Amino acid sequence: MQAAVRGASGEGGASIGLLPGETRAGAAEGLTVAVPTGMGEGRNLLIVRAADALIAVGGEFGTLSEIALAMKIGVPVVGLRTWELGRAGTTIDAFPRARSAQEAVELALQAARRSRR
């Protein structure tokens, strides 16, 4: 999250963090708005529902759940050094993969314009 905050502020943008806990403790430094949800991992659904596109960066199982939720409801996903998905033992090309943060943002913006949910 810290890298996303730096990227947004570096370009004059705002950053909003939907936090899993009931307080703002642990929020990334520099967030424009920190929203404590008290929902734990349930906040992943809020993140996906609010997104025009999702950039999955690295990640653990929470990131995997966000990818799955986004794909289930039709939110475009772009991957950057993140999960590879498979079905029946075969890797599937489920979403585009970027080689850099800049490329990930460009792909996500293009996908969001196309989908216009």
ZIZI-V986569 format. One record per pair of residues at least 6 apart in sequence whose C-alpha atoms are under 6 Angstrom apart, sorted by sequence separation. I is the first residue (numbers start at 1). J is the second residue. D is the distance in Angstrom with one decimal. If there is no record, write none. Layout:
I | J | D
I | J | D
This chain:
8 | 14 | 6.0
85 | 91 | 5.7
86 | 92 | 5.1
98 | 104 | 5.0
85 | 92 | 5.8
5 | 15 | 5.8
24 | 36 | 5.7
23 | 36 | 5.3
22 | 36 | 5.1
21 | 36 | 5.6
22 | 37 | 5.9
15 | 31 | 5.4
16 | 32 | 6.0
19 | 35 | 5.8
22 | 38 | 4.2
15 | 32 | 5.1
16 | 33 | 4.7
17 | 34 | 4.8
18 | 35 | 4.9
19 | 36 | 4.7
20 | 37 | 5.6
21 | 38 | 4.4
78 | 95 | 5.9
80 | 97 | 5.8
14 | 32 | 5.7
16 | 34 | 5.9
17 | 35 | 6.0
19 | 37 | 5.8
20 | 38 | 5.5
77 | 95 | 5.8
78 | 96 | 5.2
79 | 97 | 4.5
80 | 98 | 5.2
20 | 39 | 5.4
78 | 97 | 5.7
20 | 40 | 4.1
44 | 66 | 5.8
48 | 70 | 5.8
53 | 75 | 5.6
55 | 77 | 5.9
53 | 76 | 4.8
54 | 77 | 4.8
55 | 78 | 4.8
56 | 79 | 4.9
57 | 80 | 4.9
58 | 81 | 5.1
53 | 77 | 5.9
55 | 79 | 5.8
57 | 81 | 5.9
58 | 82 | 4.1
57 | 82 | 5.4
2 | 28 | 5.4
53 | 108 | 5.6
53 | 112 | 5.5
52 | 112 | 5.3
